[in-house]
Amino acid sequence: MDVESEGKLVDLHVLEYIHIHKTARLLEAVPVCGVIIGSVDKANMEKLRSYARSIGLLF
């Protein structure tokens, strides 16, 4: 499935890949650093990581 992004037709999977590996990673880094400093358990860190990644996909 193709979608239009910045005036160009792009495959949806390519667009998702770009956003996961760019915007989502940046937004994911902030809460994960806080979790590491605060010594939160791994299960909750993964939940927070997933949540931040989802927010990154929105942008």
PDB file with SEQRES, HELIX, SHEET and CRYST1 records, atoms N, CA, C and O in Angstrom:
SEQRES   1 A   59  MET ASP VAL GLU SER GLU GLY LYS LEU VAL ASP LEU HIS          
SEQRES   2 A   59  VAL LEU GLU TYR ILE HIS ILE HIS LYS THR ALA ARG LEU          
SEQRES   3 A   59  LEU GLU ALA VAL PRO VAL CYS GLY VAL ILE ILE GLY SER          
SEQRES   4 A   59  VAL ASP LYS ALA ASN MET GLU LYS LEU ARG SER TYR ALA          
SEQRES   5 A   59  ARG SER ILE GLY LEU LEU PHE                                  
HELIX    1 AA1 LEU A   12  HIS A   19  1                                   8    
HELIX    2 AA2 ILE A   20  ALA A   24  3                                   5    
HELIX    3 AA3 ARG A   25  GLY A   38  1                                  14    
HELIX    4 AA4 LYS A   42  LEU A   58  1                                  17    
SHEET    1 AA1 2 ASP A   2  SER A   5  0                                        
SHEET    2 AA1 2 LYS A   8  ASP A  11 -1                                        
CRYST1    1.000    1.000    1.000  90.00  90.00  90.00 P 1           1          
ATOM      1  N   MET A   1       0.842  -1.179   0.000  1.00  0.00           N  
ATOM      2  CA  MET A   1       0.000   0.000   0.000  1.00  0.00           C  
ATOM      3  C   MET A   1       0.892   1.248   0.000  1.00  0.00           C  
ATOM      4  O   MET A   1       1.812   1.364   0.810  1.00  0.00           O  
ATOM      5  N   ASP A   2       0.615   2.150  -0.891  1.00  0.00           N  
ATOM      6  CA  ASP A   2       1.371   3.396  -0.975  1.00  0.00           C  
ATOM      7  C   ASP A   2       0.595   4.525  -0.304  1.00  0.00           C  
ATOM      8  O   ASP A   2      -0.633   4.579  -0.372  1.00  0.00           O  
ATOM      9  N   VAL A   3       1.329   5.420   0.342  1.00  0.00           N  
ATOM     10  CA  VAL A   3       0.743   6.619   0.939  1.00  0.00           C  
ATOM     11  C   VAL A   3       1.536   7.815   0.446  1.00  0.00           C  
ATOM     12  O   VAL A   3       2.686   7.680   0.029  1.00  0.00           O  
ATOM     13  N   GLU A   4       0.919   8.979   0.497  1.00  0.00           N  
ATOM     14  CA  GLU A   4       1.618  10.175   0.063  1.00  0.00           C  
ATOM     15  C   GLU A   4       2.293  10.822   1.265  1.00  0.00           C  
ATOM     16  O   GLU A   4       1.660  11.056   2.295  1.00  0.00           O  
ATOM     17  N   SER A   5       3.572  11.105   1.123  1.00  0.00           N  
ATOM     18  CA  SER A   5       4.343  11.756   2.176  1.00  0.00           C  
ATOM     19  C   SER A   5       5.219  12.811   1.526  1.00  0.00           C  
ATOM     20  O   SER A   5       6.056  12.497   0.681  1.00  0.00           O  
ATOM     21  N   GLU A   6       5.029  14.033   1.912  1.00  0.00           N  
ATOM     22  CA  GLU A   6       5.784  15.164   1.372  1.00  0.00           C  
ATOM     23  C   GLU A   6       5.693  15.219  -0.148  1.00  0.00           C  
ATOM     24  O   GLU A   6       6.678  15.507  -0.827  1.00  0.00           O  
ATOM     25  N   GLY A   7       4.506  14.941  -0.674  1.00  0.00           N  
ATOM     26  CA  GLY A   7       4.259  15.043  -2.102  1.00  0.00           C  
ATOM     27  C   GLY A   7       4.728  13.857  -2.925  1.00  0.00           C  
ATOM     28  O   GLY A   7       4.639  13.890  -4.153  1.00  0.00           O  
ATOM     29  N   LYS A   8       5.226  12.809  -2.279  1.00  0.00           N  
ATOM     30  CA  LYS A   8       5.718  11.630  -2.991  1.00  0.00           C  
ATOM     31  C   LYS A   8       4.962  10.393  -2.528  1.00  0.00           C  
ATOM     32  O   LYS A   8       4.563  10.304  -1.367  1.00  0.00           O  
ATOM     33  N   LEU A   9       4.766   9.447  -3.425  1.00  0.00           N  
ATOM     34  CA  LEU A   9       4.168   8.169  -3.051  1.00  0.00           C  
ATOM     35  C   LEU A   9       5.248   7.285  -2.436  1.00  0.00           C  
ATOM     36  O   LEU A   9       6.299   7.050  -3.032  1.00  0.00           O  
ATOM     37  N   VAL A  10       4.961   6.802  -1.224  1.00  0.00           N  
ATOM     38  CA  VAL A  10       5.917   5.977  -0.493  1.00  0.00           C  
ATOM     39  C   VAL A  10       5.184   4.738   0.004  1.00  0.00           C  
ATOM     40  O   VAL A  10       4.029   4.814   0.423  1.00  0.00           O  
ATOM     41  N   ASP A  11       5.870   3.592  -0.046  1.00  0.00           N  
ATOM     42  CA  ASP A  11       5.293   2.367   0.499  1.00  0.00           C  
ATOM     43  C   ASP A  11       5.085   2.548   2.007  1.00  0.00           C  
ATOM     44  O   ASP A  11       5.954   3.082   2.696  1.00  0.00           O  
ATOM     45  N   LEU A  12       3.953   2.111   2.507  1.00  0.00           N  
ATOM     46  CA  LEU A  12       3.609   2.279   3.923  1.00  0.00           C  
ATOM     47  C   LEU A  12       4.653   1.644   4.833  1.00  0.00           C  
ATOM     48  O   LEU A  12       4.982   2.206   5.878  1.00  0.00           O  
ATOM     49  N   HIS A  13       5.178   0.483   4.452  1.00  0.00           N  
ATOM     50  CA  HIS A  13       6.183  -0.192   5.275  1.00  0.00           C  
ATOM     51  C   HIS A  13       7.490   0.601   5.334  1.00  0.00           C  
ATOM     52  O   HIS A  13       8.160   0.622   6.366  1.00  0.00           O  
ATOM     53  N   VAL A  14       7.843   1.241   4.240  1.00  0.00           N  
ATOM     54  CA  VAL A  14       9.047   2.077   4.200  1.00  0.00           C  
ATOM     55  C   VAL A  14       8.862   3.295   5.100  1.00  0.00           C  
ATOM     56  O   VAL A  14       9.760   3.661   5.858  1.00  0.00           O  
ATOM     57  N   LEU A  15       7.697   3.915   5.010  1.00  0.00           N  
ATOM     58  CA  LEU A  15       7.416   5.084   5.844  1.00  0.00           C  
ATOM     59  C   LEU A  15       7.425   4.722   7.330  1.00  0.00           C  
ATOM     60  O   LEU A  15       7.957   5.471   8.149  1.00  0.00           O  
ATOM     61  N   GLU A  16       6.841   3.587   7.675  1.00  0.00           N  
ATOM     62  CA  GLU A  16       6.838   3.131   9.071  1.00  0.00           C  
ATOM     63  C   GLU A  16       8.270   2.865   9.543  1.00  0.00           C  
ATOM     64  O   GLU A  16       8.633   3.233  10.660  1.00  0.00           O  
ATOM     65  N   TYR A  17       9.077   2.232   8.702  1.00  0.00           N  
ATOM     66  CA  TYR A  17      10.473   1.949   9.040  1.00  0.00           C  
ATOM     67  C   TYR A  17      11.226   3.246   9.334  1.00  0.00           C  
ATOM     68  O   TYR A  17      11.964   3.333  10.315  1.00  0.00           O  
ATOM     69  N   ILE A  18      11.036   4.241   8.487  1.00  0.00           N  
ATOM     70  CA  ILE A  18      11.709   5.525   8.666  1.00  0.00           C  
ATOM     71  C   ILE A  18      11.317   6.163   9.994  1.00  0.00           C  
ATOM     72  O   ILE A  18      12.178   6.649  10.727  1.00  0.00           O  
ATOM     73  N   HIS A  19      10.037   6.164  10.304  1.00  0.00           N  
ATOM     74  CA  HIS A  19       9.586   6.810  11.536  1.00  0.00           C  
ATOM     75  C   HIS A  19       9.998   6.046  12.787  1.00  0.00           C  
ATOM     76  O   HIS A  19      10.282   6.654  13.819  1.00  0.00           O  
ATOM     77  N   ILE A  20      10.032   4.726  12.706  1.00  0.00           N  
ATOM     78  CA  ILE A  20      10.475   3.944  13.863  1.00  0.00           C  
ATOM     79  C   ILE A  20      11.957   4.177  14.122  1.00  0.00           C  
ATOM     80  O   ILE A  20      12.367   4.278  15.279  1.00  0.00           O  
ATOM     81  N   HIS A  21      12.754   4.264  13.088  1.00  0.00           N  
ATOM     82  CA  HIS A  21      14.192   4.374  13.257  1.00  0.00           C  
ATOM     83  C   HIS A  21      14.695   5.814  13.324  1.00  0.00           C  
ATOM     84  O   HIS A  21      15.901   6.048  13.398  1.00  0.00           O  
ATOM     85  N   LYS A  22      13.800   6.753  13.301  1.00  0.00           N  
ATOM     86  CA  LYS A  22      14.202   8.158  13.383  1.00  0.00           C  
ATOM     87  C   LYS A  22      13.477   8.810  14.558  1.00  0.00           C  
ATOM     88  O   LYS A  22      14.018   8.883  15.661  1.00  0.00           O  
ATOM     89  N   THR A  23      12.279   9.273  14.326  1.00  0.00           N  
ATOM     90  CA  THR A  23      11.524  10.010  15.337  1.00  0.00           C  
ATOM     91  C   THR A  23      11.231   9.166  16.568  1.00  0.00           C  
ATOM     92  O   THR A  23      11.413   9.625  17.695  1.00  0.00           O  
ATOM     93  N   ALA A  24      10.782   7.945  16.360  1.00  0.00           N  
ATOM     94  CA  ALA A  24      10.418   7.095  17.497  1.00  0.00           C  
ATOM     95  C   ALA A  24      11.623   6.800  18.383  1.00  0.00           C  
ATOM     96  O   ALA A  24      11.498   6.776  19.607  1.00  0.00           O  
ATOM     97  N   ARG A  25      12.776   6.578  17.785  1.00  0.00           N  
ATOM     98  CA  ARG A  25      13.974   6.289  18.578  1.00  0.00           C  
ATOM     99  C   ARG A  25      14.372   7.491  19.436  1.00  0.00           C  
ATOM    100  O   ARG A  25      14.778   7.331  20.587  1.00  0.00           O  
ATOM    101  N   LEU A  26      14.254   8.677  18.877  1.00  0.00           N  
ATOM    102  CA  LEU A  26      14.584   9.877  19.655  1.00  0.00           C  
ATOM    103  C   LEU A  26      13.639  10.037  20.842  1.00  0.00           C  
ATOM    104  O   LEU A  26      14.074  10.315  21.960  1.00  0.00           O  
ATOM    105  N   LEU A  27      12.346   9.860  20.590  1.00  0.00           N  
ATOM    106  CA  LEU A  27      11.374  10.001  21.673  1.00  0.00           C  
ATOM    107  C   LEU A  27      11.463   8.859  22.675  1.00  0.00           C  
ATOM    108  O   LEU A  27      11.097   9.019  23.839  1.00  0.00           O  
ATOM    109  N   GLU A  28      11.940   7.730  22.235  1.00  0.00           N  
ATOM    110  CA  GLU A  28      12.099   6.563  23.112  1.00  0.00           C  
ATOM    111  C   GLU A  28      13.287   6.747  24.052  1.00  0.00           C  
ATOM    112  O   GLU A  28      13.254   6.270  25.187  1.00  0.00           O  
ATOM    113  N   ALA A  29      14.317   7.417  23.604  1.00  0.00           N  
ATOM    114  CA  ALA A  29      15.546   7.556  24.386  1.00  0.00           C  
ATOM    115  C   ALA A  29      15.332   8.329  25.683  1.00  0.00           C  
ATOM    116  O   ALA A  29      15.928   7.996  26.708  1.00  0.00           O  
ATOM    117  N   VAL A  30      14.508   9.334  25.649  1.00  0.00           N  
ATOM    118  CA  VAL A  30      14.320  10.190  26.829  1.00  0.00           C  
ATOM    119  C   VAL A  30      13.752   9.414  28.023  1.00  0.00           C  
ATOM    120  O   VAL A  30      14.376   9.405  29.084  1.00  0.00           O  
ATOM    121  N   PRO A  31      12.584   8.761  27.886  1.00  0.00           N  
ATOM    122  CA  PRO A  31      12.070   8.036  29.055  1.00  0.00           C  
ATOM    123  C   PRO A  31      12.925   6.830  29.431  1.00  0.00           C  
ATOM    124  O   PRO A  31      13.005   6.481  30.608  1.00  0.00           O  
ATOM    125  N   VAL A  32      13.561   6.193  28.464  1.00  0.00           N  
ATOM    126  CA  VAL A  32      14.397   5.034  28.785  1.00  0.00           C  
ATOM    127  C   VAL A  32      15.600   5.456  29.630  1.00  0.00           C  
ATOM    128  O   VAL A  32      15.984   4.738  30.553  1.00  0.00           O  
ATOM    129  N   CYS A  33      16.189   6.593  29.332  1.00  0.00           N  
ATOM    130  CA  CYS A  33      17.295   7.099  30.155  1.00  0.00           C  
ATOM    131  C   CYS A  33      16.833   7.348  31.586  1.00  0.00           C  
ATOM    132  O   CYS A  33      17.539   7.032  32.543  1.00  0.00           O  
ATOM    133  N   GLY A  34      15.641   7.917  31.718  1.00  0.00           N  
ATOM    134  CA  GLY A  34      15.079   8.147  33.055  1.00  0.00           C  
ATOM    135  C   GLY A  34      14.840   6.849  33.795  1.00  0.00           C  
ATOM    136  O   GLY A  34      15.073   6.767  35.001  1.00  0.00           O  
ATOM    137  N   VAL A  35      14.381   5.841  33.089  1.00  0.00           N  
ATOM    138  CA  VAL A  35      14.121   4.534  33.697  1.00  0.00           C  
ATOM    139  C   VAL A  35      15.425   3.889  34.151  1.00  0.00           C  
ATOM    140  O   VAL A  35      15.491   3.295  35.227  1.00  0.00           O  
ATOM    141  N   ILE A  36      16.453   4.008  33.331  1.00  0.00           N  
ATOM    142  CA  ILE A  36      17.747   3.435  33.694  1.00  0.00           C  
ATOM    143  C   ILE A  36      18.287   4.111  34.951  1.00  0.00           C  
ATOM    144  O   ILE A  36      18.774   3.437  35.859  1.00  0.00           O  
ATOM    145  N   ILE A  37      18.202   5.418  35.006  1.00  0.00           N  
ATOM    146  CA  ILE A  37      18.685   6.162  36.174  1.00  0.00           C  
ATOM    147  C   ILE A  37      17.859   5.819  37.412  1.00  0.00           C  
ATOM    148  O   ILE A  37      18.396   5.712  38.514  1.00  0.00           O  
ATOM    149  N   GLY A  38      16.527   5.645  37.220  1.00  0.00           N  
ATOM    150  CA  GLY A  38      15.641   5.353  38.338  1.00  0.00           C  
ATOM    151  C   GLY A  38      15.562   3.892  38.708  1.00  0.00           C  
ATOM    152  O   GLY A  38      14.814   3.530  39.616  1.00  0.00           O  
ATOM    153  N   SER A  39      16.316   3.038  38.029  1.00  0.00           N  
ATOM    154  CA  SER A  39      16.365   1.601  38.335  1.00  0.00           C  
ATOM    155  C   SER A  39      14.993   0.929  38.299  1.00  0.00           C  
ATOM    156  O   SER A  39      14.654   0.170  39.206  1.00  0.00           O  
ATOM    157  N   VAL A  40      14.214   1.197  37.276  1.00  0.00           N  
ATOM    158  CA  VAL A  40      12.903   0.561  37.114  1.00  0.00           C  
ATOM    159  C   VAL A  40      13.111  -0.827  36.521  1.00  0.00           C  
ATOM    160  O   VAL A  40      14.045  -1.043  35.749  1.00  0.00           O  
ATOM    161  N   ASP A  41      12.238  -1.769  36.883  1.00  0.00           N  
ATOM    162  CA  ASP A  41      12.397  -3.139  36.405  1.00  0.00           C  
ATOM    163  C   ASP A  41      12.220  -3.224  34.884  1.00  0.00           C  
ATOM    164  O   ASP A  41      11.629  -2.343  34.261  1.00  0.00           O  
ATOM    165  N   LYS A  42      12.747  -4.304  34.309  1.00  0.00           N  
ATOM    166  CA  LYS A  42      12.800  -4.459  32.860  1.00  0.00           C  
ATOM    167  C   LYS A  42      11.412  -4.516  32.222  1.00  0.00           C  
ATOM    168  O   LYS A  42      11.228  -3.983  31.127  1.00  0.00           O  
ATOM    169  N   ALA A  43      10.435  -5.143  32.871  1.00  0.00           N  
ATOM    170  CA  ALA A  43       9.085  -5.249  32.302  1.00  0.00           C  
ATOM    171  C   ALA A  43       8.454  -3.866  32.130  1.00  0.00           C  
ATOM    172  O   ALA A  43       7.855  -3.582  31.093  1.00  0.00           O  
ATOM    173  N   ASN A  44       8.584  -3.020  33.126  1.00  0.00           N  
ATOM    174  CA  ASN A  44       8.029  -1.668  33.031  1.00  0.00           C  
ATOM    175  C   ASN A  44       8.815  -0.819  32.042  1.00  0.00           C  
ATOM    176  O   ASN A  44       8.244   0.056  31.391  1.00  0.00           O  
ATOM    177  N   MET A  45      10.116  -1.065  31.921  1.00  0.00           N  
ATOM    178  CA  MET A  45      10.907  -0.328  30.943  1.00  0.00           C  
ATOM    179  C   MET A  45      10.424  -0.669  29.535  1.00  0.00           C  
ATOM    180  O   MET A  45      10.324   0.224  28.694  1.00  0.00           O  
ATOM    181  N   GLU A  46      10.127  -1.919  29.262  1.00  0.00           N  
ATOM    182  CA  GLU A  46       9.647  -2.319  27.940  1.00  0.00           C  
ATOM    183  C   GLU A  46       8.279  -1.706  27.634  1.00  0.00           C  
ATOM    184  O   GLU A  46       8.008  -1.332  26.493  1.00  0.00           O  
ATOM    185  N   LYS A  47       7.421  -1.602  28.645  1.00  0.00           N  
ATOM    186  CA  LYS A  47       6.115  -0.958  28.450  1.00  0.00           C  
ATOM    187  C   LYS A  47       6.297   0.510  28.093  1.00  0.00           C  
ATOM    188  O   LYS A  47       5.643   1.020  27.183  1.00  0.00           O  
ATOM    189  N   LEU A  48       7.177   1.179  28.802  1.00  0.00           N  
ATOM    190  CA  LEU A  48       7.436   2.595  28.540  1.00  0.00           C  
ATOM    191  C   LEU A  48       8.094   2.780  27.172  1.00  0.00           C  
ATOM    192  O   LEU A  48       7.776   3.727  26.453  1.00  0.00           O  
ATOM    193  N   ARG A  49       8.992   1.896  26.820  1.00  0.00           N  
ATOM    194  CA  ARG A  49       9.658   1.940  25.516  1.00  0.00           C  
ATOM    195  C   ARG A  49       8.641   1.796  24.388  1.00  0.00           C  
ATOM    196  O   ARG A  49       8.702   2.521  23.395  1.00  0.00           O  
ATOM    197  N   SER A  50       7.714   0.866  24.541  1.00  0.00           N  
ATOM    198  CA  SER A  50       6.666   0.641  23.539  1.00  0.00           C  
ATOM    199  C   SER A  50       5.754   1.858  23.414  1.00  0.00           C  
ATOM    200  O   SER A  50       5.389   2.261  22.309  1.00  0.00           O  
ATOM    201  N   TYR A  51       5.395   2.434  24.545  1.00  0.00           N  
ATOM    202  CA  TYR A  51       4.552   3.630  24.566  1.00  0.00           C  
ATOM    203  C   TYR A  51       5.246   4.795  23.850  1.00  0.00           C  
ATOM    204  O   TYR A  51       4.631   5.471  23.025  1.00  0.00           O  
ATOM    205  N   ALA A  52       6.516   5.027  24.163  1.00  0.00           N  
ATOM    206  CA  ALA A  52       7.262   6.122  23.539  1.00  0.00           C  
ATOM    207  C   ALA A  52       7.426   5.886  22.042  1.00  0.00           C  
ATOM    208  O   ALA A  52       7.368   6.832  21.255  1.00  0.00           O  
ATOM    209  N   ARG A  53       7.631   4.632  21.642  1.00  0.00           N  
ATOM    210  CA  ARG A  53       7.763   4.298  20.224  1.00  0.00           C  
ATOM    211  C   ARG A  53       6.471   4.602  19.479  1.00  0.00           C  
ATOM    212  O   ARG A  53       6.492   5.099  18.353  1.00  0.00           O  
ATOM    213  N   SER A  54       5.352   4.300  20.116  1.00  0.00           N  
ATOM    214  CA  SER A  54       4.048   4.570  19.502  1.00  0.00           C  
ATOM    215  C   SER A  54       3.828   6.068  19.306  1.00  0.00           C  
ATOM    216  O   SER A  54       3.301   6.494  18.278  1.00  0.00           O  
ATOM    217  N   ILE A  55       4.228   6.854  20.282  1.00  0.00           N  
ATOM    218  CA  ILE A  55       4.123   8.304  20.151  1.00  0.00           C  
ATOM    219  C   ILE A  55       5.001   8.787  18.986  1.00  0.00           C  
ATOM    220  O   ILE A  55       4.604   9.663  18.218  1.00  0.00           O  
ATOM    221  N   GLY A  56       6.178   8.211  18.874  1.00  0.00           N  
ATOM    222  CA  GLY A  56       7.064   8.572  17.762  1.00  0.00           C  
ATOM    223  C   GLY A  56       6.458   8.286  16.414  1.00  0.00           C  
ATOM    224  O   GLY A  56       6.689   9.031  15.462  1.00  0.00           O  
ATOM    225  N   LEU A  57       5.681   7.211  16.309  1.00  0.00           N  
ATOM    226  CA  LEU A  57       5.010   6.896  15.044  1.00  0.00           C  
ATOM    227  C   LEU A  57       3.928   7.912  14.709  1.00  0.00           C  
ATOM    228  O   LEU A  57       3.619   8.123  13.536  1.00  0.00           O  
ATOM    229  N   LEU A  58       3.357   8.536  15.713  1.00  0.00           N  
ATOM    230  CA  LEU A  58       2.334   9.542  15.461  1.00  0.00           C  
ATOM    231  C   LEU A  58       2.908  10.770  14.758  1.00  0.00           C  
ATOM    232  O   LEU A  58       2.210  11.455  14.011  1.00  0.00           O  
ATOM    233  N   PHE A  59       4.171  11.032  15.006  1.00  0.00           N  
ATOM    234  CA  PHE A  59       4.817  12.194  14.408  1.00  0.00           C  
ATOM    235  C   PHE A  59       5.519  11.805  13.136  1.00  0.00           C  
ATOM    236  O   PHE A  59       6.126  12.653  12.481  1.00  0.00           O  
TER     237      PHE A  59                                                      
END                                                                             
